[in-house]
Amino acid sequence: MSNQIHVLITARLKSKRLKKKILLPFGEVPIITYLVRNLKRVFKNNITIITSKSNQDHVLEKIAKNEEIGIYRGEPQDVIKRIYNAAKKQKLSDFISCTADNPFTEPYYALKLYKDFKKNNYDFSTNNELPIGLFCNVCKTSAIKKIIKIKNTKNTEIWGSYFMDTNLFKVGNYKINRINKFFQKTRFTID
């Protein structure tokens, strides 16, 4: 198993309301590239974009190559299975998970979250006191495997509830001191 902290970015180009939103420009680069470079400040090249095998997502492979990070292509609809297969392929015992819709995912809080996750031996942890679009999750690969066994749908785009609502996992929420309540209600996501 890899002992480096690794980030998996879930990304697809299937958005119906705002077409190909993660390819829209943010400054001089696409939103997805901005996110990757933001995360590289802490995690260097230990980042993998996980996307589908659909033709529309082929451009993400080029972006990963240009940014010198990993790419995994798998299940188009079953996100949790795609996450598991990507983690398994890279021999990750655990990983940080974020979505491409959140280019402002805060890498320094992600690192603090990961350290707290390891210290407390959680199966899943989040820092959802941060505004939507800044927080991420940390997961054990073995816990994701357990979810695959209990889930009853292939539509797993929203999968955090499997941890939060089943009482089958040790779940953490990293507390952030002195966060401004107004700031907490602000959204930094592309949706």
N, C-alpha and C positions, 0 to 999 in steps of 0.2 A: 504494500500500500504506500502511496505517495505521502511524504511527511510535509510537503509544502502546502501552504494555504492556496486553494484554487477557487476561482470564481466561474460559475456557469451563468451565462446570460441567455435567457429564453427570448428568442426573436423569431418573428414571422412577418410576412408582408401581406397578410390577409385582411387587414382592416377595411371595413366597409364604409365607415363614416368619414374617415380621413385617410384616403388611399395612400398606401406606402409611406405612412407617417414617419417611420424611423429612418427613411432615406431623405426626408426633407432637410434642407440646409439649416444649420445652426452656425452662424458665422461663416466660415469657409469650408466646413466639413458637414457631412450628414449627421443627423442626431445619433445614430448608432456609433459612429466613429468618435463623436464627442464623448459618449459614455465610456467606450473602451479606453480612450486616452485619460479620462478622469480616473478610472479604476487603476490604470497603470501607475499612477502616482504612488500607490502603495503596493500593488500586487504584481508589478512588472509585467511579464508576459505569461503569468500563470492564470490565464483567462481563456475561456472557450465559449464561442457563440454556439448555442444549440438551436438548430432550426429543423425544418421539415425537409423531406426529399422532394417536395413539390418544385416544379420548374421555376415558379415565381420567386423562390427563395435562393436561387443560384447566385444572385448578386452578393449575398451575404458571405459566400465562400470567398469571393474576390476581396471583400473588405477584410475578412480575417487574415487572408494571405498578406495583404498590404500592411496590416497592423502587426504582423508576425505573432499572431495568437492562434489558438486552436479553433477547429470547426468540427461540429458533429451534426450529421443529418440523419433524422430518424422519423418517428411517428408524426404524421401531420396533425392529428387531432388529440391523441393521448399524450398530453404534455408530461404527466408524471412518469409515464413509461419512457419517454424520450430523455427526461432528466436522469432516470435510473440507468438507462443504457449508456448514456454519455459518461456518467460517473464510473460505472463498472468498466467501461473500455479504458478509462484513464487510471484505473486502480485507485480511485479516491475513496477513502474511508468516510470522509465528510467533505463539505464544500459550502461556499457562500453562494446563494442563489439570488439573482435579480432579474428584472425584465428590461427589455430594450426600450419600453415606453417611459422609463425613468432615467433620463440622461444625467440627472443630478444626484444619483445614488451617492451617498457620502462615504468614501472609502475609509476615512479615519474612524468613523463610527462602526463601519463594517468590521474593521480590524478589532476594535474593542469588543464588539458583539461576539466575534469568533473566539477571542480569548476567554470571555465569560462562559461561552458555550462549552469550551474544553474544560475549564476549571470545574464547572458544575455537572459535567457529563450528561448534558441534555441530548435528547433525540432531535429536537427542533427548537430553535430560538429565533426571536425577532427583536427588533427595537422599534415597535410601532408607535412609540411616543413621538418619534420624528414625524414630520408632515408626510402625507402621501407623496411618493416620488423620491424621497430621500432615504427611506429605510430599505432593508433587505432581510433575508432570512439565512439561517445556517441550518444544515440538515446532516444527519448521518445517512449514509447510503443504505445501510441495513434497515433503517426506518422507512425509507422510500420503498424498498423491496416489500416490506410488510404492508404498506398502503396498496401496492399493486395487487396483493392477495385479497384485500378486503373491499376494494372499490367495486362498484356495480355499474360503472359507466366508462365509456372511452373519452367522454368530454370532460377532461380534467384540467382545463385552462386555469380555473380557480381551485387550488388544491390545499391551501393552508388549513382549511376547515377539517381536513382529515386528521390533522394533528390536534387542533384546538377542541374539536367537538366529540372525539371518540373516547377520551380518557384511557387510551392505550399507550400513550407516549409521555416521556418526561419532557415537559415544555417549559421554556424560559422566555422571559421578556426583559431584555436589558434596560435597566432604568437609567434615565438621563437626568441629571440634576439641573435645576434652574432653567427649564425650557419655558419660553414665553408662550402663554396659552393662545395668543393671537397667531403666533408663528406656527404653533401646532395644528391649527385649523386651516392653514394655507395649503394649497395643492401645487405640487411641482411635477406633475405627471403630464404626459402627452396623450390626452384622451378626450 
